[in-house]
Amino acid sequence: MHIKTGDTVEVISGENKGERGEVQRLLRGRLSGRQQGQSDPNDVRVIVAGVNMIIKHQRRTGNVRTQTGRIEREAPIDISNVMLVCPSCGKATRVGHEITGDGKKLRRCKKCGETIE
C-alpha cells in the first residue's frame, strides 16, 4: 500500500481538489451487497482530516447518550483520488518501493528520491 495512516495526502480530483490533510483511517474492501465474509480488495477508501466534510443529521436513539443534531464529519474518499505528499520536498508525488538488504520494504519519493518513513 502506498498510503498509510498518519501520512499527509493531497486530493487530486473531485470537489476538494488541492486540499491537504492527514490520513485518519483506511477502509478496505467494504461489503457492498456481497455475502457475509466476502469483500472487494480493490475498494479501498481513506478518511482525511478536514477534507470532504459532510453534515450528518443524527436523532436521539433511546436512552443512549449520543450527540444529536447536525454533526459535521469527514466522508471517505477513494484512494485513487489522493496522492501522498513527500515530507522532505513538500510536493504531491508518486511512491516507489525499494527492498533493502535485510528484507525491509521502503517507500521512496519519485520526485526527490528521499525515503518516506
C-alpha positions as CSV (number, residue, x, y, z in Angstrom):
1,M,0.0,0.0,0.0
2,H,1.5,3.4,-0.9
3,I,-0.6,5.3,1.6
4,K,-0.7,4.6,5.4
5,T,-2.4,6.0,8.4
6,G,-0.7,9.3,9.5
7,D,0.5,10.2,6.1
8,T,-0.2,13.7,4.6
9,V,-2.1,13.5,1.3
10,E,-3.4,15.9,-1.3
11,V,-6.7,15.4,-3.1
12,I,-6.1,15.3,-6.8
13,S,-9.6,15.1,-8.2
14,G,-13.1,15.9,-7.2
15,E,-14.8,18.7,-5.3
16,N,-12.0,19.1,-2.8
17,K,-9.1,19.1,-5.3
18,G,-5.9,20.7,-4.0
19,E,-6.8,20.3,-0.3
20,R,-4.3,18.6,2.0
21,G,-4.8,16.6,5.3
22,E,-3.6,13.7,7.4
23,V,-5.0,10.2,6.8
24,Q,-7.0,9.2,9.8
25,R,-8.3,5.8,8.7
26,L,-8.1,3.3,5.8
27,L,-11.3,1.5,4.9
28,R,-10.5,-1.7,3.0
29,G,-13.0,-3.8,1.0
30,R,-16.4,-2.6,2.2
31,L,-19.2,-5.1,1.9
32,S,-21.4,-3.7,-0.8
33,G,-24.2,-6.1,-1.4
34,R,-21.9,-9.1,-1.1
35,Q,-22.3,-12.2,1.1
36,Q,-21.1,-12.1,4.6
37,G,-17.3,-12.7,4.8
38,Q,-16.6,-11.5,1.3
39,S,-15.1,-8.2,0.4
40,D,-13.7,-6.4,-2.7
41,P,-9.9,-5.9,-2.3
42,N,-9.9,-3.1,-4.9
43,D,-12.4,-1.0,-2.9
44,V,-10.0,1.0,-0.6
45,R,-11.1,4.4,0.8
46,V,-9.4,6.8,3.1
47,I,-10.7,9.3,5.7
48,V,-8.7,12.5,5.5
49,A,-8.8,15.1,8.4
50,G,-10.7,18.2,7.4
51,V,-11.4,17.1,3.8
52,N,-14.7,16.0,2.2
53,M,-16.8,17.3,5.1
54,I,-20.5,16.2,5.2
55,I,-23.3,17.0,7.6
56,K,-25.0,14.0,9.2
57,H,-28.4,14.6,10.8
58,Q,-28.4,12.4,14.0
59,R,-31.5,11.9,16.0
60,R,-31.8,10.7,19.6
61,T,-31.9,6.9,19.9
62,G,-33.4,5.5,23.1
63,N,-31.6,6.2,26.4
64,V,-28.1,6.2,24.9
65,R,-26.2,9.4,25.4
66,T,-25.2,10.2,21.8
67,Q,-24.5,13.5,20.2
68,T,-27.7,14.7,18.4
69,G,-28.5,17.3,15.8
70,R,-26.3,18.3,12.8
71,I,-22.9,16.6,13.1
72,E,-20.2,17.6,10.7
73,R,-17.7,14.9,9.9
74,E,-15.3,13.6,7.2
75,A,-16.6,11.3,4.5
76,P,-14.4,8.6,2.9
77,I,-12.5,9.3,-0.4
78,D,-11.4,6.7,-2.8
79,I,-7.7,6.0,-2.5
80,S,-7.2,6.7,-6.3
81,N,-8.2,10.4,-5.7
82,V,-5.5,11.2,-3.2
83,M,-1.7,11.4,-3.6
84,L,1.0,11.2,-1.0
85,V,2.8,14.5,0.0
86,C,6.6,14.0,0.4
87,P,7.7,15.2,3.8
88,S,11.1,16.4,2.5
89,C,10.2,18.2,-0.7
90,G,6.5,19.1,0.2
91,K,5.1,18.1,-3.2
92,A,2.4,15.6,-4.1
93,T,4.3,12.6,-5.6
94,R,4.1,9.0,-6.7
95,V,5.6,6.4,-4.5
96,G,8.3,4.0,-5.4
97,H,9.2,0.9,-3.4
98,E,12.7,-0.4,-2.6
99,I,13.7,-3.6,-0.8
100,T,16.8,-3.3,1.4
101,G,19.4,-5.9,2.0
102,D,17.7,-7.1,5.2
103,G,14.4,-7.6,3.5
104,K,12.6,-4.4,4.6
105,K,10.4,-2.6,2.1
106,L,10.9,1.2,2.0
107,R,8.8,3.9,0.3
108,R,10.7,6.5,-1.9
109,C,9.6,9.8,-3.3
110,K,9.7,9.7,-7.1
111,K,10.5,13.5,-7.3
112,C,13.3,13.9,-4.9
113,G,14.4,10.3,-4.2
114,E,14.2,10.6,-0.4
115,T,12.9,7.8,1.8
116,I,9.5,8.2,3.3
117,E,9.1,6.8,6.8
